Amino acid sequence: MLFTPLHDRVLVRRIEEDEKTSGGLIIPETAKEKPQRGEVVSVGAGAKDETGARILMDVKAGDQILFGKWSGTEIKIDGEELMIMKESDILGIMA
């Protein structure tokens, strides 16, 4: 993939959740909410502070993350649906 986000932005691939509930019921596609988990595909170099120094990113490619329900912008690159968001929209990194 030939895309690198700028500044403090992160490119994320959603991780799909299970299609069944714990009781074994199958959730139809129309009733599913979009997942709030994802894998970081690529990150920008980081924002700059007032002096021009780079602020390093806390996430890196390959990290599995949680993000807010309404975070980011959906985009399509090479036929794949991805999201681009600011690092501040990320709630945490999965261990």
N, C-alpha and C positions, 0 to 999 in steps of 0.2 A: 504494500500500500504506500503510495507516494503522497502522504499528507502529514504535515507537522503543524499542530496548533501553535498559535502565537501567544506570547506573554504567559499569563497564568491560566490558560485554558487546557482542558483535558479531553481527549477523544475516548469515548466509552462504548463498549459493546454490552448490551443487556444480556443478563443470564436468565433464561426462562425458568419459571417455577414449575413445580409438579402440576400435572393436569388432574390429579385426584386429591380429594380431601383425606384426612387421616382415617375417616370412616369408610373410605373406598368409593365415594361418589365421584363421578367424573364431572369436572367443571366445563361447561360449554365455552367455546371461544368468545361468545358475545358477553358472557358474565365475568370473564377474567379481567383483573386489573393489570396494568402494565407493571412488570417487575421493577423493584427499586434497588436491585442488586446488579452489579455490572463488573466487567473486567476492563481495566485501563489498557487501551491499545497504544496510545502515545501521549506525551505531555509536551507542553511548551517549555521554553527556557526559564520562565519565571518572570514575575513583574519586577519593575524597578522602583526603588524608593526615591525620596526627594533628592538624594545626592547622586542618583544614577547607578547605585550599586544594585546588583541582581539579588532578588529574594529567592532563595532556592525552593523548589517544589518539595512537598512532603510525600507525594505519591510518585510511583514510577510505573512503567509499562509492565503488565502482568499482575499488578495488585488487584485483588477483588475488593470492591467498595460498596458502601451503601450510600444512596443519595436521596434527596427529597423528592416527594411525589411530583411536583411541578417543576423540577430542575431541568435545565438544559434545553437545547434545541435539537430536534430530530433532523438528521441529514442522511443522504444516501450517497455512498461512495463505492464505486465498482459493483453496484447492485446490492450492496449490503447496507442494512439500516443500522445507523450508529447515532450516538448523541455527542454533542459537544457542549461542555459546560465549564464554568469557572471552578477553580479548585475550591473556592469558598462554599460551593453548592454541595460538596462532598461531606457527608456526615461522619464517615469513619472508614477505616480499613479493616476488612475481615481477617482474623488471625488464622 
